[in-house]
Amino acid sequence: MKTHKLFLAPCADLTTPALRREIRRLSKDVILFSEMISASSLMRGGLRNDYLVKKHEFDDPISFQLIGNDPAIMARAAEKLEENMLYSVDINMGCSAPEIRARGWGSALMADRVLASKIVRECRKKVKTLSVKCRAGFERSDYDNLFSFVKMLKDEGADFVSLHPRASDMAFKRSADWSLTERLVAEKIIPVIGNGDIKTAKEALVRLESSPEGIMIGRAAVKMPWIFAEIDAVSESKSYSVNIEDSAINILSGIEELLPVEIRESRILKYCVYFCQNLKFGHALFTEIRRNPFSSAELIRAYFERNPVERIIDK
Ligand SMILES: Cc1cc2nc3c(=O)[nH]c(=O)nc-3n(C[C@H](O)[C@H](O)[C@H](O)COP(=O)(O)O)c2cc1C
């Protein structure tokens, strides 16, 4: 029996309902994640929130992620999200985007432990399961500092953490340092979900040895939404096959059906950048899509007419 859990990593503008629906079609038990949701915007009733906080019938199980740094507002937002019956409400303490850090949100909380602990304490009172996504540190990776930060999360009531083992200052530079994940897992203070740089199903199985509770995959799951199903197949020594044209068309249809009209063009482009990385002539295809995003489905179909051998991936 499978003892580990597989998670989709939260990715702003990418882990949209369109991508989630396709991942769920391919893999029934993966735990999905929403895009990050600003707690202050949610409590102000900001325009995009209806779309961000809607839980669809295909979403279960799913965690919704909050970002912000005001403990009272975060707690109220967590309570509101909890109405959705979630796998967990997650607190973003990992985002390294400069505009997020400048507001004291995301990974900036790793540099303000007093505030971070207050946020966890207040949110804890409002939800059944609370998780936190963090990095290896703020300015630099430092195991002792990471350990005491995670210990604080545990003591304040977090149920599990996911760890992207790069310091915030590293953004996506160099490689994720999985030795930090291994050390944290070995402490057994809290369930740890390992995340960072997993690119293939085979690599995922290696990472599960370091992080047996579970792993989380972001960019590779956008490029290959079938990766979770493939991990299950590979771990059972079964073969796996997927029609990647159908997968892309399903996601593009989902963007049209499930996303507000004003963000569709941007989300088509953001998704297609990743999908095209699967293809031999993906660069040329993406150039065509960029010129005409709303014809992306036809352009993809025409691509596979020209290159039918790329349609099915067999493992
Ligand atoms: C475009 C993009 C958007 C992201 N947005 C979020 C986010 O909203 N919340 C979050 O915690 N992490 C976010 N991340 C970080 C991912 O969840 C993940 O930790 C990181 O990409 C490393 O995992 P990977 O190598 O499997 O992609 C984002 C990453 C990318 C590339």
The ligand as an ORCA input file, in Angstrom:
! r2SCAN-3c Opt
* xyz 0 1
  C       5.585     30.643    -11.519
  C       5.693     30.179    -10.099
  C       4.739     30.594     -9.176
  C       4.836     30.171     -7.841
  N       3.873     30.560     -6.959
  C       3.921     30.094     -5.672
  C       2.865     30.370     -4.757
  O       1.843     30.985     -5.100
  N       2.994     29.912     -3.482
  C       4.089     29.189     -3.079
  O       4.172     28.801     -1.915
  N       5.080     28.889     -3.932
  C       5.004     29.308     -5.216
  N       5.977     28.932     -6.095
  C       7.040     28.009     -5.653
  C       6.614     26.546     -5.906
  O       5.496     26.169     -5.136
  C       7.760     25.572     -5.593
  O       8.106     25.690     -4.232
  C       9.002     25.842     -6.423
  O       8.676     26.079     -7.783
  C       9.985     24.651     -6.342
  O       9.341     23.468     -6.764
  P       9.531     22.867     -8.262
  O      11.010     22.789     -8.529
  O       8.865     21.520     -8.217
  O       8.864     23.842     -9.203
  C       5.905     29.329     -7.430
  C       6.845     28.913     -8.379
  C       6.745     29.313     -9.691
  C       7.766     28.818    -10.690
*
